[in-house]
Structure formats: C-alpha cells, structure tokens
Amino acid sequence: MESNEKTIREAYRLAEGSVLDGDGFLALFTEDGSFNDMSTSQSFRGEQIPQVIAGLARSFPDVHRELLEVHAFGDVVAVELRIQGTHLGGFPTPVGEIPPTGNRIDVPAADLWYLCDGKIERFNCYNSMSVWLDQIGVHPDFKSAVEATETAATTA
C-alpha cells in the first residue's frame, strides 16, 4: 500500500506545471493503462496520456494539485484534491477555445487510481467542471436552454 501511495504522489509531482514530465508520468502506467476524465467522458491511453497533462498546462501553466486526503486501500488509492492555477492559455472545448482570462481556479476534485503490480492500470479523474468553467468566467446560458426545450416541445 505504501508503495502504491508513493507511486501516486509521484504522478502528481510529475504533472505539476513547474515539473511537467509527461514521459515520466506515462512510465507509471501499465502498457494498457488508461486516464479517464469522468467530467467529459473521455478516455486516454498510451501517448495520449502525457498529452492530457501537457494540454492542461498549456491552459494553466502554473497548474498545481493540492492534495487534501490520500488513502491507499490495497491496489486502490483515493485522493481528494483541489486543482489550482491561472488561466493563461486557451481552454479547449468541443466548439472552440475559450481565450485566456487570467482568472485563478481552485476546483474541487477526487481521483481514483487503480494499480496492478505497482503500475497505474486506471486513473479516474472526477473534477467539478461546472465550478471550473464558472471560475474562468464561462456561465451557463439557462435562458437559451429553456427556450430551446420549449421550442422543441411545441414543434413536436
């Protein structure tokens, strides 16, 4: 258990904006390991894994993860954390990039790491995307959503 916790703490260190070692981060994973962003339903494998942490660092060059609680249970490590940084680069979305705002983020998150023989087999990242977007200045357009739903209901 102690070595699994050590592996996960090393993963966080390697993903820090001040360190950003994608190759080292990937080396902690099994050959078929996955990084699953649960807030966007995206899954990454192989060479995509270091690209994910590099992409986040492009948007938030000073990205830091404040680890609040770390609990190792056999081959599972559960972490409560806060993702922090400054929005200094474009933030990609399915419809285009959100330009840098200079806003600070402090986003609550929880990560579940599943290991096999000391290597990361699966990393499930649960972050509060609604808080994240709100903190960089993207607010939901509830009015348009309600109007679109009403329009769809009347034309059906």
DSSP file with accessible surface (Angstrom, degrees, kcal/mol):
  #  RESIDUE AA STRUCTURE BP1 BP2  ACC     N-H-->O    O-->H-N    N-H-->O    O-->H-N    TCO  KAPPA ALPHA  PHI   PSI    X-CA   Y-CA   Z-CA
    1    1 A M     >        0   0  126      0, 0.0     4,-2.4     0, 0.0     5,-0.2   0.000 360.0 360.0 360.0 -44.5    0.0    0.0    0.0
    2    2 A E  H  >  +     0   0  162      1,-0.2     4,-2.3     2,-0.2     5,-0.1   0.908 360.0  48.6 -60.7 -40.1    2.7    2.4    0.9
    3    3 A S  H  > S+     0   0   73      2,-0.2     4,-2.3     1,-0.2    -1,-0.2   0.862 109.2  53.5 -70.4 -32.3    4.5    2.0   -2.4
    4    4 A N  H  > S+     0   0    7      2,-0.2     4,-2.2     1,-0.2    -2,-0.2   0.933 110.0  47.3 -65.2 -43.1    1.1    2.5   -4.3
    5    5 A E  H  X S+     0   0   54     -4,-2.4     4,-2.7     1,-0.2     5,-0.2   0.916 110.9  52.4 -62.6 -40.1    0.6    5.8   -2.4
    6    6 A K  H  X S+     0   0  149     -4,-2.3     4,-2.1     1,-0.2    -2,-0.2   0.913 107.7  51.7 -61.9 -42.0    4.2    6.7   -3.3
    7    7 A T  H  X S+     0   0   26     -4,-2.3     4,-2.0     2,-0.2    -1,-0.2   0.923 111.6  46.8 -60.6 -44.1    3.6    6.0   -7.0
    8    8 A I  H  X S+     0   0    0     -4,-2.2     4,-2.3     2,-0.2    -2,-0.2   0.915 109.7  52.1 -69.4 -40.2    0.5    8.2   -7.0
    9    9 A R  H  X S+     0   0  111     -4,-2.7     4,-2.0     1,-0.2    -1,-0.2   0.898 109.7  51.2 -62.1 -35.5    2.2   11.0   -5.2
   10   10 A E  H  X S+     0   0   66     -4,-2.1     4,-2.7    -5,-0.2    -1,-0.2   0.897 105.7  55.5 -67.1 -39.0    5.0   10.8   -7.8
   11   11 A A  H  X S+     0   0    0     -4,-2.0     4,-1.2     1,-0.2    -2,-0.2   0.935 108.8  47.3 -58.9 -45.7    2.3   11.0  -10.6
   12   12 A Y  H  < S+     0   0   10     -4,-2.3     4,-0.5     1,-0.2     3,-0.4   0.914 110.9  51.9 -62.5 -41.7    1.0   14.3   -9.1
   13   13 A R  H >< S+     0   0  117     -4,-2.0     3,-1.3     1,-0.2     7,-0.3   0.936 108.9  50.0 -60.4 -44.6    4.5   15.7   -8.8
   14   14 A L  H 3< S+     0   0    5     -4,-2.7     7,-2.6     1,-0.3    -1,-0.2   0.741 108.7  53.2 -68.2 -22.3    5.3   14.9  -12.4
   15   15 A A  T 3< S+     0   0    3     -4,-1.2    -1,-0.3    -3,-0.4    -2,-0.2   0.448  81.2 117.6 -93.3  -0.6    2.1   16.6  -13.6
   16   16 A E  S X> S-     0   0   29     -3,-1.3     4,-2.9    -4,-0.5     3,-1.4  -0.397  74.2-123.6 -65.0 144.1    2.8   19.9  -11.8
   17   17 A G  T 34 S+     0   0   19     46,-2.7    -1,-0.1     1,-0.3    47,-0.1   0.843 112.5  53.9 -57.1 -33.4    3.2   22.9  -14.1
   18   18 A S  T 34 S+     0   0  111     45,-0.4    -1,-0.3    44,-0.1    44,-0.1   0.663 124.4  24.2 -77.9 -14.0    6.6   23.5  -12.6
   19   19 A V  T <4 S+     0   0   60     -3,-1.4    -2,-0.2    -6,-0.2    -5,-0.1   0.760  74.7 172.1-112.7 -57.3    7.8   20.0  -13.4
   20   20 A L     <  +     0   0   62     -4,-2.9     2,-0.7    -7,-0.3    -5,-0.2   0.894   4.6 169.3  38.0  78.1    5.6   18.7  -16.3
   21   21 A D     >  +     0   0   66     -7,-2.6     4,-2.4     1,-0.2    -1,-0.2  -0.813   6.8 174.6-115.1  86.5    7.3   15.4  -17.1
   22   22 A G  H  > S+     0   0   16     -2,-0.7     4,-2.8     2,-0.2     5,-0.2   0.881  79.4  51.0 -62.0 -40.2    4.9   13.6  -19.5
   23   23 A D  H  > S+     0   0  121      2,-0.2     4,-2.1     1,-0.2    -1,-0.2   0.922 112.1  47.0 -65.3 -42.6    7.3   10.7  -20.2
   24   24 A G  H  > S+     0   0   18      2,-0.2     4,-0.6     1,-0.2    -2,-0.2   0.901 112.2  50.7 -64.9 -39.4    7.8   10.1  -16.5
   25   25 A F  H >< S+     0   0    4     -4,-2.4     3,-1.4     1,-0.2     4,-0.3   0.953 111.3  47.8 -61.9 -48.8    4.1   10.3  -15.9
   26   26 A L  H >< S+     0   0   32     -4,-2.8     3,-2.1     1,-0.3    -1,-0.2   0.872 101.9  64.5 -62.0 -35.5    3.3    7.8  -18.7
   27   27 A A  H 3< S+     0   0   55     -4,-2.1    -1,-0.3     1,-0.3    -2,-0.2   0.726  92.8  63.5 -63.2 -19.4    6.0    5.4  -17.4
   28   28 A L  T << S+     0   0   34     -3,-1.4    92,-3.1    -4,-0.6    -1,-0.3   0.613  92.9  82.7 -78.6 -12.2    4.0    5.0  -14.2
   29   29 A F  E <  S-a  120   0A   9     -3,-2.1    92,-0.2    -4,-0.3    86,-0.1  -0.602  85.4-110.2 -92.3 153.3    1.1    3.4  -16.2
   30   30 A T  E >   -     0   0A  27     90,-2.9     3,-1.9    -2,-0.2    -1,-0.1  -0.296  44.0 -97.2 -67.4 166.0    0.8   -0.2  -17.3
   31   31 A E  E 3  S+     0   0A 199      1,-0.3    15,-0.2    14,-0.1    -1,-0.1   0.862 127.3  32.9 -57.1 -36.9    1.1   -0.8  -21.1
   32   32 A D  E 3  S+     0   0A 106     13,-0.1    -1,-0.3     2,-0.0    89,-0.1   0.140  92.2 140.7-106.7  21.4   -2.7   -0.7  -21.5
   33   33 A G  E <   -     0   0A   1     -3,-1.9    13,-0.6    87,-0.1     2,-0.3  -0.159  36.4-147.9 -64.9 157.3   -3.4    1.8  -18.7
   34   34 A S  E     -aB 122  45A   5     87,-1.6    89,-2.1    11,-0.1     2,-0.5  -0.950  15.5-152.5-132.3 150.9   -6.0    4.5  -19.1
   35   35 A F  E     -aB 123  44A  16      9,-2.4     9,-2.6    -2,-0.3     2,-0.6  -0.989  22.9-165.3-116.9 115.6   -6.6    8.0  -17.9
   36   36 A N  E     -aB 124  43A  21     87,-3.8    89,-3.0    -2,-0.5     2,-1.1  -0.919  14.3-157.0-114.2 114.9  -10.3    8.7  -17.7
   37   37 A D  E >>> -aB 125  42A  27      5,-2.5     5,-1.6    -2,-0.6     3,-0.9  -0.772  12.0-171.4 -87.4  99.9  -11.7   12.2  -17.4
   38   38 A M  T 345S+     0   0   73     87,-2.2    88,-0.2    -2,-1.1    -1,-0.2   0.782  77.6  61.6 -69.6 -24.9  -15.0   11.5  -15.9
   39   39 A S  T 345S+     0   0   42     86,-0.7    -1,-0.2     1,-0.2    87,-0.1   0.766 118.5  27.7 -74.4 -22.7  -16.3   15.0  -16.2
   40   40 A T  T <45S-     0   0   57     -3,-0.9    -1,-0.2     2,-0.2    -2,-0.2   0.370 103.4-123.5-115.6  -0.1  -16.0   14.9  -20.0
   41   41 A S  T  <5 +     0   0  114     -4,-0.9     2,-0.4     1,-0.2    -3,-0.2   0.828  63.7 141.7  58.9  35.4  -16.5   11.1  -20.5
   42   42 A Q  E   < -B   37   0A 103     -5,-1.6    -5,-2.5     2,-0.0     2,-0.4  -0.872  35.7-161.1-108.9 143.6  -13.1   11.0  -22.3
   43   43 A S  E     -B   36   0A  61     -2,-0.4     2,-0.4    -7,-0.2    -7,-0.2  -0.971   5.0-165.2-125.0 138.8  -10.6    8.2  -22.0
   44   44 A F  E     +B   35   0A  36     -9,-2.6    -9,-2.4    -2,-0.4     2,-0.3  -0.950   7.1 179.5-127.1 143.1   -6.9    8.4  -22.9
   45   45 A R  E >   -B   34   0A 126     -2,-0.4     3,-2.1   -11,-0.2     4,-0.2  -0.939  49.7 -15.0-137.3 159.9   -4.3    5.6  -23.5
   46   46 A G  T >  S+     0   0   31    -13,-0.6     3,-1.9    -2,-0.3   -17,-0.0  -0.162 130.2   3.6  52.5-132.2   -0.7    5.4  -24.4
   47   47 A E  T 3> S+     0   0  122      1,-0.3     4,-0.9     2,-0.2    -1,-0.3   0.635 123.6  70.4 -64.5 -13.4    0.8    8.6  -25.9
   48   48 A Q  H <> S+     0   0   93     -3,-2.1     4,-1.6     1,-0.2    -1,-0.3   0.809  86.3  69.4 -70.0 -28.6   -2.4   10.4  -25.3
   49   49 A I  H X> S+     0   0    1     -3,-1.9     4,-1.4     1,-0.2     3,-0.6   0.946 100.6  41.5 -61.0 -51.4   -1.9   10.3  -21.5
   50   50 A P  H 3> S+     0   0   14      0, 0.0     4,-2.2     0, 0.0    -1,-0.2   0.847 109.8  61.3 -67.2 -24.9    1.1   12.8  -21.4
   51   51 A Q  H 3X S+     0   0  123     -4,-0.9     4,-2.5     1,-0.2    -2,-0.2   0.853  99.6  56.3 -65.9 -32.9   -0.7   15.0  -24.0
   52   52 A V  H <X S+     0   0   33     -4,-1.6     4,-2.1    -3,-0.6    -1,-0.2   0.948 110.0  42.2 -64.5 -48.1   -3.6   15.4  -21.5
   53   53 A I  H  X S+     0   0    6     -4,-1.4     4,-2.0     1,-0.2    -2,-0.2   0.885 115.1  51.1 -69.9 -32.3   -1.3   16.8  -18.7
   54   54 A A  H  X S+     0   0   29     -4,-2.2     4,-1.6     2,-0.2    -1,-0.2   0.899 108.5  52.7 -68.3 -38.1    0.5   18.9  -21.3
   55   55 A G  H  X S+     0   0   19     -4,-2.5     4,-1.5     2,-0.2    -2,-0.2   0.910 108.7  49.0 -63.2 -42.0   -2.8   20.3  -22.6
   56   56 A L  H  X S+     0   0   31     -4,-2.1     4,-2.8     1,-0.2    -1,-0.2   0.922 109.8  52.2 -63.6 -40.0   -3.9   21.3  -19.1
   57   57 A A  H  < S+     0   0   10     -4,-2.0    -1,-0.2     1,-0.2    -2,-0.2   0.788 103.7  57.9 -69.5 -25.7   -0.5   23.0  -18.5
   58   58 A R  H  < S+     0   0  166     -4,-1.6    -1,-0.2     1,-0.2    -2,-0.2   0.894 114.5  37.4 -67.8 -38.3   -0.9   25.0  -21.8
   59   59 A S  H  < S+     0   0    3     -4,-1.5    30,-1.9     1,-0.3    29,-1.6   0.849 135.8  22.7 -77.2 -36.6   -4.2   26.4  -20.4
   60   60 A F    ><  -     0   0    0     -4,-2.8     3,-2.2    27,-0.2    -1,-0.3  -0.747  68.8-179.3-132.6  80.2   -2.9   26.7  -16.8
   61   61 A P  T 3  S+     0   0   63      0, 0.0    -1,-0.1     0, 0.0    -4,-0.1   0.771  85.1  49.1 -57.6 -25.9    0.9   26.9  -16.9
   62   62 A D  T 3  S+     0   0   66     24,-0.4   -44,-0.1   -45,-0.1    22,-0.1   0.092  81.7 161.5 -99.5  24.6    1.1   27.1  -13.1
   63   63 A V    <   +     0   0    2     -3,-2.2   -46,-2.7    -6,-0.1   -45,-0.4  -0.123  10.7 175.4 -53.1 134.5   -1.2   24.1  -12.5
   64   64 A H  E     -C   84   0A  73     20,-2.7    20,-3.5   -48,-0.2     2,-0.6  -0.992  23.8-146.6-140.9 142.3   -0.9   22.7   -9.0
   65   65 A R  E     -C   83   0A  27     -2,-0.3     2,-0.8    18,-0.2    18,-0.2  -0.958  10.4-153.5-113.9 112.6   -2.9   20.0   -7.3
   66   66 A E  E     -C   82   0A  79     16,-2.7    16,-1.7    -2,-0.6     2,-0.7  -0.788  14.5-144.9 -85.3 111.7   -3.3   20.5   -3.6
   67   67 A L  E     +C   81   0A  48     -2,-0.8    14,-0.2    14,-0.2     3,-0.1  -0.689  24.8 172.9 -82.1 116.4   -3.7   17.0   -2.1
   68   68 A L  E     +     0   0A  64     12,-2.5     2,-0.3    -2,-0.7    13,-0.2   0.858  68.1   7.4 -89.8 -44.3   -6.2   17.2    0.8
   69   69 A E  E     -C   80   0A  94     11,-1.8    11,-2.3     2,-0.0     2,-0.4  -0.994  59.0-172.8-141.7 135.5   -6.6   13.5    1.6
   70   70 A V  E     +C   79   0A  20     -2,-0.3     2,-0.4     9,-0.2     9,-0.2  -0.993   9.4 177.8-130.8 122.5   -4.8   10.4    0.2
   71   71 A H  E     -C   78   0A  85      7,-2.8     7,-3.0    -2,-0.4     2,-0.5  -0.989  12.8-158.7-130.2 122.9   -6.0    7.0    1.2
   72   72 A A  E     +C   77   0A  20     -2,-0.4     2,-0.4     5,-0.2     5,-0.2  -0.885  11.0 177.7-102.6 127.8   -4.5    3.7    0.0
   73   73 A F  E >   -C   76   0A 132      3,-3.7     3,-1.7    -2,-0.5     2,-0.2  -0.847  62.8 -70.6-126.8  87.5   -6.6    0.6    0.1
   74   74 A G  T 3  S-     0   0   36     -2,-0.4   -70,-0.1     1,-0.3    -1,-0.1  -0.417 119.6  -5.6  63.5-121.3   -4.6   -2.2   -1.4
   75   75 A D  T 3  S+     0   0   90     -2,-0.2    40,-3.3    -3,-0.1     2,-0.4   0.217 123.8  82.3 -91.6  15.1   -4.3   -1.6   -5.1
   76   76 A V  E <   -CD  73 114A  44     -3,-1.7    -3,-3.7    38,-0.2     2,-0.5  -0.980  55.9-170.0-121.4 132.6   -6.7    1.4   -5.0
   77   77 A V  E     -CD  72 113A   0     36,-2.6    36,-2.7    -2,-0.4     2,-0.4  -0.989   6.6-162.8-121.7 123.1   -5.6    4.9   -4.0
   78   78 A A  E     -CD  71 112A  24     -7,-3.0    -7,-2.8    -2,-0.5     2,-0.4  -0.907   8.9-172.5-107.2 133.8   -8.3    7.6   -3.4
   79   79 A V  E     -CD  70 111A   5     32,-2.7    32,-2.7    -2,-0.4     2,-0.5  -0.991  16.7-160.9-132.7 128.9   -7.4   11.2   -3.4
   80   80 A E  E     +CD  69 110A 104    -11,-2.3   -12,-2.5    -2,-0.4   -11,-1.8  -0.924  36.4 151.3-100.8 132.0   -9.4   14.3   -2.6
   81   81 A L  E     -CD  67 109A   1     28,-2.4    28,-2.4    -2,-0.5     2,-0.4  -0.907  43.9-123.3-150.6 175.4   -7.7   17.4   -4.0
   82   82 A R  E     -CD  66 108A  72    -16,-1.7   -16,-2.7    -2,-0.3     2,-0.6  -1.000  20.7-143.4-128.5 130.1   -8.1   20.9   -5.4
   83   83 A I  E     -CD  65 107A   6     24,-2.8    24,-2.9    -2,-0.4     2,-0.3  -0.846  29.2-178.5 -94.2 123.1   -6.8   21.7   -8.9
   84   84 A Q  E     +CD  64 106A  29    -20,-3.5   -20,-2.7    -2,-0.6     2,-0.3  -0.899  16.4 109.4-126.4 151.7   -5.4   25.2   -8.9
   85   85 A G  E     - D   0 105A   0     20,-1.4    20,-2.9    -2,-0.3     2,-0.4  -0.957  56.9 -84.2 167.7-177.9   -3.8   27.5  -11.5
   86   86 A T  E     - D   0 104A  22     -2,-0.3     2,-1.6    18,-0.2   -24,-0.4  -0.959  35.3-124.1-119.4 129.1   -4.1   30.6  -13.6
   87   87 A H        +     0   0    0     16,-3.0    15,-2.8    -2,-0.4    14,-0.6  -0.532  55.9 141.3 -75.4  90.2   -6.0   30.6  -16.9
   88   88 A L        +     0   0  100    -29,-1.6     2,-0.3    -2,-1.6    -1,-0.2   0.435  57.4  47.9-112.6  -4.4   -3.2   31.9  -19.2
   89   89 A G  S    S-     0   0   13    -30,-1.9    12,-0.2    -3,-0.2    13,-0.1  -0.896 100.0 -72.9-132.8 164.0   -3.7   29.8  -22.3
   90   90 A G        -     0   0   15     -2,-0.3    -2,-0.1    10,-0.1   -30,-0.1  -0.245  40.9-140.3 -56.6 140.7   -6.7   28.8  -24.4
   91   91 A F  E     -F   98   0B  22      7,-2.5     7,-2.9   -32,-0.1    -1,-0.1  -0.921  21.7-132.4-106.7 111.6   -9.1   26.3  -22.8
   92   92 A P  E     +F   97   0B  83      0, 0.0     5,-0.2     0, 0.0   -33,-0.0  -0.381  30.5 170.7 -70.4 141.2  -10.2   23.8  -25.4
   93   93 A T  E >   -F   96   0B  47      3,-0.8     3,-1.5    -2,-0.1     0, 0.0  -0.895  50.4 -97.8-134.8 168.2  -13.9   22.9  -25.8
   94   94 A P  T 3  S+     0   0  140      0, 0.0     3,-0.1     0, 0.0     0, 0.0   0.738 125.0  41.4 -61.2 -19.5  -15.8   20.9  -28.4
   95   95 A V  T 3  S-     0   0  143      1,-0.4     2,-0.2     0, 0.0     0, 0.0   0.290 129.0 -61.7-112.4  10.5  -16.8   24.1  -30.2
   96   96 A G  E <   -F   93   0B  38     -3,-1.5    -3,-0.8     2,-0.0    -1,-0.4  -0.712  67.6 -51.2 134.5 175.4  -13.5   26.1  -29.9
   97   97 A E  E     -F   92   0B 134     -2,-0.2    -7,-0.1    -5,-0.2     0, 0.0  -0.638  37.2-135.0 -88.2 140.5  -11.1   27.5  -27.4
   98   98 A I  E     -F   91   0B  30     -7,-2.9    -7,-2.5    -2,-0.3     3,-0.1  -0.833  35.7-121.3 -86.8 119.0  -12.0   29.8  -24.5
   99   99 A P        -     0   0   93      0, 0.0   -10,-0.1     0, 0.0    -9,-0.1  -0.228  38.1 -82.0 -61.3 154.2   -9.4   32.6  -24.6
  100  100 A P        -     0   0   70      0, 0.0   -12,-0.2     0, 0.0   -10,-0.1  -0.281  41.8-177.7 -57.5 138.0   -7.3   33.2  -21.6
  101  101 A T        -     0   0   61    -14,-0.6   -13,-0.2   -12,-0.2     3,-0.1   0.535  37.0-126.1-110.4 -17.2   -8.9   35.2  -18.9
  102  102 A G        +     0   0   40    -15,-2.8   -14,-0.1     1,-0.3     2,-0.1   0.457  61.5 145.9  79.6   0.7   -6.2   35.5  -16.3
  103  103 A N        -     0   0   63    -16,-0.3   -16,-3.0    33,-0.2     2,-0.3  -0.409  48.3-124.9 -72.9 147.2   -8.6   34.1  -13.7
  104  104 A R  E     -D   86   0A 135    -18,-0.2     2,-0.3    -3,-0.1   -18,-0.2  -0.658  22.4-152.9 -86.5 144.3   -7.4   31.8  -10.9
  105  105 A I  E     +D   85   0A   2    -20,-2.9   -20,-1.4    -2,-0.3     2,-0.2  -0.902  21.2 175.7-115.9 151.5   -9.1   28.4  -10.5
  106  106 A D  E     -D   84   0A  58     -2,-0.3   -22,-0.2   -22,-0.2    -2,-0.0  -0.679  22.6-179.4-150.4  84.2   -9.4   26.4   -7.3
  107  107 A V  E     -D   83   0A   0    -24,-2.9   -24,-2.8    -2,-0.2     2,-0.1  -0.809  25.0-129.5-103.3 124.6  -11.5   23.4   -8.4
  108  108 A P  E     +D   82   0A  46      0, 0.0    20,-1.9     0, 0.0     2,-0.3  -0.445  39.6 163.5 -68.3 143.0  -12.6   20.5   -6.1
  109  109 A A  E     -DE  81 127A  11    -28,-2.4   -28,-2.4    18,-0.2     2,-0.3  -0.967  29.3-151.3-153.3 164.3  -11.8   17.1   -7.4
  110  110 A A  E     -DE  80 126A  46     16,-2.8    16,-2.9    -2,-0.3     2,-0.4  -0.990  13.8-162.2-141.2 136.4  -11.5   13.4   -6.5
  111  111 A D  E     -DE  79 125A   4    -32,-2.7   -32,-2.7    -2,-0.3     2,-0.5  -0.967   6.2-160.6-122.2 138.3   -9.2   10.9   -8.2
  112  112 A L  E     -DE  78 124A  48     12,-2.6    12,-3.1    -2,-0.4     2,-0.5  -0.985  10.8-167.7-117.1 123.4   -9.4    7.1   -8.0
  113  113 A W  E     -DE  77 123A   2    -36,-2.7   -36,-2.6    -2,-0.5     2,-0.5  -0.952   3.8-163.0-113.3 128.0   -6.2    5.3   -9.0
  114  114 A Y  E     -DE  76 122A  54      8,-3.2     7,-3.2    -2,-0.5     8,-1.9  -0.957  14.5-168.6-114.6 122.5   -6.2    1.6   -9.6
  115  115 A L  E     - E   0 120A   5    -40,-3.3     2,-0.4    -2,-0.5     5,-0.2  -0.802  16.5-166.3-114.8 155.5   -2.8   -0.1   -9.6
  116  116 A C  E >  S- E   0 119A  44      3,-2.7     3,-1.8    -2,-0.3    -2,-0.0  -0.974  80.9 -15.4-139.0 119.9   -1.5   -3.6  -10.6
  117  117 A D  T 3  S-     0   0  155     -2,-0.4     3,-0.1     1,-0.3    -1,-0.0   0.878 129.9 -51.4  52.6  41.0    2.0   -4.6   -9.5
  118  118 A G  T 3  S+     0   0   28      1,-0.2     2,-0.3   -88,-0.0    -1,-0.3   0.474 117.9 106.8  82.2   0.0    2.9   -1.1   -8.7
  119  119 A K  E <  S- E   0 116A  92     -3,-1.8    -3,-2.7  -112,-0.0     2,-0.5  -0.859  77.6-105.4-113.3 151.5    1.8    0.4  -12.0
  120  120 A I  E     +aE  29 115A   0    -92,-3.1   -90,-2.9    -2,-0.3    -5,-0.3  -0.610  36.4 172.3 -77.8 120.1   -1.3    2.5  -12.8
  121  121 A E  E    S+     0   0A  85     -7,-3.2   -87,-1.6    -2,-0.5     2,-0.3   0.795  70.9   6.5 -93.3 -37.1   -3.9    0.5  -14.6
  122  122 A R  E     -aE  34 114A  98     -8,-1.9    -8,-3.2   -89,-0.2     2,-0.5  -0.982  56.7-167.0-152.8 134.4   -6.7    3.0  -14.5
  123  123 A F  E     -aE  35 113A  11    -89,-2.1   -87,-3.8    -2,-0.3     2,-0.6  -0.976   8.2-168.6-124.8 112.2   -6.9    6.6  -13.3
  124  124 A N  E     -aE  36 112A  11    -12,-3.1   -12,-2.6    -2,-0.5     2,-0.6  -0.923   6.1-164.1-104.9 114.4  -10.4    8.1  -13.0
  125  125 A C  E     -aE  37 111A  12    -89,-3.0   -87,-2.2    -2,-0.6   -86,-0.7  -0.888   5.9-172.9-103.9 117.8  -10.4   11.8  -12.5
  126  126 A Y  E     + E   0 110A  98    -16,-2.9   -16,-2.8    -2,-0.6     2,-0.3  -0.938  15.3 167.4-110.5 105.6  -13.6   13.4  -11.2
  127  127 A N  E     - E   0 109A  19     -2,-0.6     2,-1.6   -18,-0.2   -18,-0.2  -0.878  45.0-110.1-118.6 157.7  -13.4   17.2  -11.3
  128  128 A S     >  +     0   0   38    -20,-1.9     4,-2.4    -2,-0.3     3,-0.4  -0.630  36.9 178.8 -86.0  85.4  -16.2   19.7  -10.8
  129  129 A M  H  > S+     0   0   44     -2,-1.6     4,-3.0     1,-0.2     5,-0.3   0.843  77.4  58.1 -60.6 -33.8  -16.3   21.1  -14.4
  130  130 A S  H  > S+     0   0   91      1,-0.2     4,-2.1     2,-0.2    -1,-0.2   0.917 109.9  44.0 -64.9 -38.7  -19.2   23.5  -13.6
  131  131 A V  H  > S+     0   0   43     -3,-0.4     4,-2.6     2,-0.2    -2,-0.2   0.930 112.9  53.1 -67.4 -44.1  -17.0   25.1  -10.9
  132  132 A W  H  X S+     0   0    9     -4,-2.4     4,-1.3     1,-0.2    -2,-0.2   0.949 112.1  43.4 -56.0 -52.8  -14.0   25.1  -13.2
  133  133 A L  H  <>S+     0   0   47     -4,-3.0     5,-3.1     1,-0.2     4,-0.4   0.909 112.5  52.9 -63.9 -41.3  -15.9   26.9  -16.0
  134  134 A D  H ><5S+     0   0   85     -4,-2.1     3,-1.3    -5,-0.3    -1,-0.2   0.915 106.7  53.3 -59.7 -41.6  -17.5   29.3  -13.7
  135  135 A Q  H 3<5S+     0   0   57     -4,-2.6    -1,-0.2     1,-0.3    -2,-0.2   0.770 108.5  48.5 -70.3 -24.1  -14.1   30.3  -12.3
  136  136 A I  T 3<5S-     0   0    1     -4,-1.3    -1,-0.3    -3,-0.4    -2,-0.2   0.416 127.6 -98.8 -94.2   4.0  -12.7   31.1  -15.7
  137  137 A G  T < 5S+     0   0   40     -3,-1.3     2,-0.7    -4,-0.4    -3,-0.2   0.628  80.2 132.1  97.4  14.5  -15.8   33.1  -16.5
  138  138 A V      < -     0   0   52     -5,-3.1    -1,-0.3    -6,-0.2    -2,-0.2  -0.893  33.1-175.2-102.0 113.9  -18.0   30.7  -18.5
  139  139 A H        -     0   0  116     -2,-0.7    -9,-0.0    -3,-0.1    -5,-0.0  -0.877  30.0-102.7-112.3 142.4  -21.5   30.8  -17.1
  140  140 A P        -     0   0   84      0, 0.0     2,-1.1     0, 0.0     3,-0.2  -0.280  22.3-134.6 -63.4 144.2  -24.3   28.5  -18.3
  141  141 A D     >  +     0   0   99      1,-0.2     4,-1.7     2,-0.1     5,-0.1  -0.700  35.3 166.1 -98.7  78.6  -26.9   30.1  -20.6
  142  142 A F  H  > S+     0   0  147     -2,-1.1     4,-2.8     1,-0.2     5,-0.2   0.871  70.3  60.1 -64.2 -35.7  -30.0   28.7  -18.9
  143  143 A K  H  > S+     0   0  143      1,-0.2     4,-2.7     2,-0.2    -1,-0.2   0.943 107.2  44.4 -60.0 -48.6  -32.4   31.0  -20.7
  144  144 A S  H  > S+     0   0   55      1,-0.2     4,-2.6     2,-0.2    -1,-0.2   0.887 112.6  52.9 -63.9 -36.8  -31.4   29.7  -24.1
  145  145 A A  H  X S+     0   0   54     -4,-1.7     4,-2.1     2,-0.2    -2,-0.2   0.928 111.4  45.4 -65.1 -42.7  -31.6   26.1  -22.8
  146  146 A V  H  X S+     0   0   76     -4,-2.8     4,-2.8     2,-0.2     5,-0.2   0.940 113.9  49.3 -65.9 -44.6  -35.1   26.7  -21.5
  147  147 A E  H  X S+     0   0   84     -4,-2.7     4,-2.7    -5,-0.2    -2,-0.2   0.910 110.7  49.9 -62.4 -41.9  -36.2   28.4  -24.8
  148  148 A A  H  X S+     0   0   62     -4,-2.6     4,-2.5     2,-0.2    -1,-0.2   0.907 112.0  48.3 -63.9 -39.5  -34.7   25.6  -26.9
  149  149 A T  H  X S+     0   0   98     -4,-2.1     4,-2.3    -5,-0.2    -2,-0.2   0.924 112.5  48.4 -67.2 -42.2  -36.6   23.0  -24.8
  150  150 A E  H  X S+     0   0  118     -4,-2.8     4,-2.1     2,-0.2    -2,-0.2   0.916 112.2  49.3 -64.1 -41.6  -39.8   24.9  -25.1
  151  151 A T  H  X S+     0   0   84     -4,-2.7     4,-1.6    -5,-0.2    -2,-0.2   0.934 111.4  48.8 -63.2 -43.9  -39.4   25.3  -28.8
  152  152 A A  H  X S+     0   0   58     -4,-2.5     4,-0.7     1,-0.2    -1,-0.2   0.897 111.1  50.9 -63.7 -37.7  -38.7   21.6  -29.3
  153  153 A A  H  < S+     0   0   72     -4,-2.3     3,-0.3     1,-0.2    -1,-0.2   0.874 111.1  47.5 -70.3 -35.0  -41.8   20.7  -27.1
  154  154 A T  H  < S+     0   0  114     -4,-2.1    -1,-0.2     1,-0.2    -2,-0.2   0.755 113.5  47.3 -79.8 -22.9  -44.1   23.0  -29.1
  155  155 A T  H  <        0   0  110     -4,-1.6    -1,-0.2    -5,-0.2    -2,-0.2   0.528 360.0 360.0 -92.8  -5.9  -42.9   21.7  -32.5
  156  156 A A     <        0   0  121     -4,-0.7    -3,-0.0    -3,-0.3    -4,-0.0  -0.288 360.0 360.0 -82.6 360.0  -43.1   18.0  -31.6
